[in-house]
């Protein structure tokens, strides 16, 4: 039985100017070069940051310390992007309706906590969200740690969750955790994602689309 719906933020709840995030990644790449670490800006970017730091330093505390410094660089850019970010239509209503239906609602995002909190507060959804996990809390996606933390906080199992994302990294994250995945995309062609088996797609973020997918997932369980 599905008990919780976990939302990604960028590309699902909000739609920021992605060019700002590229600038953030470029600044982080320069920052890491001071530690003789070389990575590219491509995805999965924060996993590459974390893994490179693990390879460079033996002390986990040192790894996390520098990782958070890199995260703070991204947060600076994210807060600038927030000014012009477009909030997905009806997302607040959809989350409220899911809660009314008895589902727990959580956030698992590669964004920073300040950025995510600003969006949740803007939508006045703080009392509707049961758990929030960002890149500053656990190892970054596609590591499954974010979903595992949410499950631990909510006392549920990964297979009782549906993760709503928009990127291949979200598919990896959900599957690494043993959770279900719904892909939100306004591109009806779906690109290469269409080739991946056992994925539900929605083109509108509303209660009807989500519940239809959950019904199909429940039939398969």
C-alpha positions in Angstrom: 0.0 0.0 0.0 1.2 3.5 -0.9 1.4 5.7 2.2 3.6 8.6 1.3 4.2 10.8 -1.7 7.7 12.3 -2.0 8.1 15.4 -4.2 11.3 16.6 -5.9 11.5 20.4 -6.0 13.2 21.8 -9.1 11.4 20.7 -12.2 8.3 19.6 -10.2 7.2 22.1 -7.6 9.2 25.0 -9.0 10.8 25.9 -12.3 13.9 28.2 -11.9 16.3 29.6 -14.4 18.6 26.6 -14.9 21.4 28.9 -16.3 22.0 30.1 -12.7 22.6 26.6 -11.6 25.2 26.1 -14.3 27.0 29.2 -12.9 26.8 27.6 -9.4 28.3 24.4 -10.6 31.1 26.3 -12.4 31.9 28.2 -9.2 32.0 24.9 -7.2 34.3 23.3 -9.8 36.7 26.3 -9.3 36.3 25.9 -5.5 37.2 22.3 -5.6 40.2 22.9 -7.7 41.9 24.5 -4.7 41.8 21.0 -3.2 43.3 19.5 -6.4 39.9 18.0 -7.2 38.8 18.1 -10.8 35.1 17.3 -11.8 32.8 18.4 -14.6 29.5 20.3 -14.3 27.4 17.4 -15.7 24.9 15.4 -13.8 24.9 13.8 -11.2 26.9 16.8 -10.1 26.6 16.7 -6.3 27.3 13.0 -6.3 30.5 13.7 -8.2 31.4 16.3 -5.6 30.7 14.0 -2.7 32.5 11.0 -4.3 35.5 13.1 -5.3 35.8 14.4 -1.7 35.6 10.9 -0.4 38.4 9.8 -2.7 40.5 12.8 -1.7 40.0 12.7 2.1 39.9 9.8 4.6 38.2 11.7 7.4 34.3 11.6 6.9 34.0 14.8 8.9 36.4 16.6 6.6 34.5 15.3 3.6 31.2 16.6 4.9 32.7 20.0 6.0 34.0 20.7 2.5 30.9 19.3 0.8 28.7 21.7 2.8 31.0 24.6 1.7 30.3 23.6 -1.9 26.6 23.3 -1.0 26.6 26.9 0.4 28.0 28.2 -2.9 25.0 26.6 -4.7 22.6 28.0 -2.1 23.8 31.5 -2.9 22.9 31.0 -6.6 19.6 29.2 -5.8 18.4 32.1 -3.7 19.0 34.4 -6.7 17.2 32.0 -9.0 14.3 31.9 -6.5 13.3 35.5 -7.4 12.2 34.5 -10.9 11.3 30.8 -10.3 7.9 29.8 -11.6 5.8 27.7 -9.2 4.0 24.8 -10.7 0.3 25.5 -11.1 -2.0 23.9 -8.5 0.9 22.3 -6.6 -0.4 23.7 -3.3 -3.9 22.5 -3.9 -2.6 19.1 -5.0 -0.5 18.6 -1.8 -3.4 19.7 0.4 -5.7 17.2 -1.4 -3.2 14.4 -1.0 -3.1 15.1 2.8 -6.9 15.1 2.9 -6.8 11.7 1.2 -4.6 10.4 4.1 -1.2 10.4 2.3 1.9 11.6 4.0 3.8 14.2 1.9 7.5 14.7 2.0 10.2 16.5 0.0 13.5 15.0 -1.2 15.5 17.5 -3.1 19.0 18.1 -4.4 18.5 21.8 -3.6 19.6 23.4 -0.4 17.4 23.7 2.7 17.1 27.5 2.6 15.9 27.4 -1.0 13.5 24.6 -0.3 12.2 26.3 2.8 11.6 29.5 1.0 9.4 27.7 -1.6 7.5 25.7 1.0 6.8 28.9 3.0 5.8 30.8 -0.1 3.2 28.1 -0.8 2.1 28.1 2.8 2.6 24.4 3.0 4.8 24.0 6.1 2.0 22.3 8.0 1.3 19.9 5.1 4.8 18.6 4.7 5.7 15.7 7.1 9.5 15.5 6.2 12.0 17.5 4.2 15.4 16.2 3.1 17.9 18.2 1.1 21.4 17.7 -0.2 22.6 19.2 3.2 21.1 16.3 5.2 22.4 13.1 3.5 24.5 11.9 0.7 23.1 13.4 -2.5 20.9 11.7 -5.2 21.1 9.2 -6.7 22.2 7.8 -3.4 19.0 6.5 -1.8 19.8 8.0 1.6 17.3 10.8 1.3 14.4 8.4 0.8 15.7 6.2 3.6 15.8 9.2 6.0 12.2 10.1 5.1 11.1 6.6 5.7 12.9 6.4 9.0 11.4 9.8 10.1 7.9 8.7 9.0 8.1 5.1 10.2 7.3 3.7 6.8 9.0 1.4 4.3 10.6 2.5 1.0 8.1 0.4 -1.0 5.3 2.4 0.6 6.5 5.6 -1.1 6.1 7.1 -4.5 8.7 9.6 -5.6 7.6 12.3 -8.1 10.6 13.5 -10.0 11.5 15.0 -13.4 15.0 13.7 -14.2 16.7 10.3 -14.8 18.5 10.8 -11.5 15.2 10.6 -9.7 14.5 7.3 -11.3 17.9 6.0 -10.1 17.2 7.4 -6.6 13.8 5.7 -6.3 15.1 2.4 -7.6 18.1 2.5 -5.4 15.8 2.9 -2.5 13.3 0.3 -3.6 10.6 3.0 -3.9 8.1 3.7 -6.7 8.6 6.5 -9.2 6.3 8.8 -11.1 7.9 11.1 -13.7 6.5 14.5 -14.2 7.1 15.9 -17.6 5.3 18.3 -19.9 7.1 16.8 -22.9 4.6 14.2 -24.1 7.4 12.5 -26.1 9.3 11.9 -22.9 12.6 11.6 -24.8 14.8 8.6 -23.8 12.9 8.1 -20.6 10.2 6.4 -22.7 12.5 3.5 -23.1 12.7 2.8 -19.4 10.4 0.1 -18.2 7.9 0.3 -15.4 7.6 4.0 -15.1 4.4 6.0 -14.8 4.3 9.5 -16.4 2.1 12.5 -15.7 2.0 15.7 -17.7 -0.1 17.6 -15.1 0.6 17.8 -11.4 -2.9 17.3 -10.0 -4.6 14.9 -7.7 -6.3 13.0 -10.5 -3.1 12.2 -12.4 -1.3 11.2 -9.3 -4.0 8.9 -7.9 -4.4 7.2 -11.3 -0.7 6.3 -11.2 -1.0 5.2 -7.6 -3.9 3.0 -8.5 -1.9 1.3 -11.3 1.1 0.9 -9.0 -1.2 -0.7 -6.3 -2.5 -3.2 -8.9 1.1 -4.2 -9.7 2.1 -4.7 -6.1 
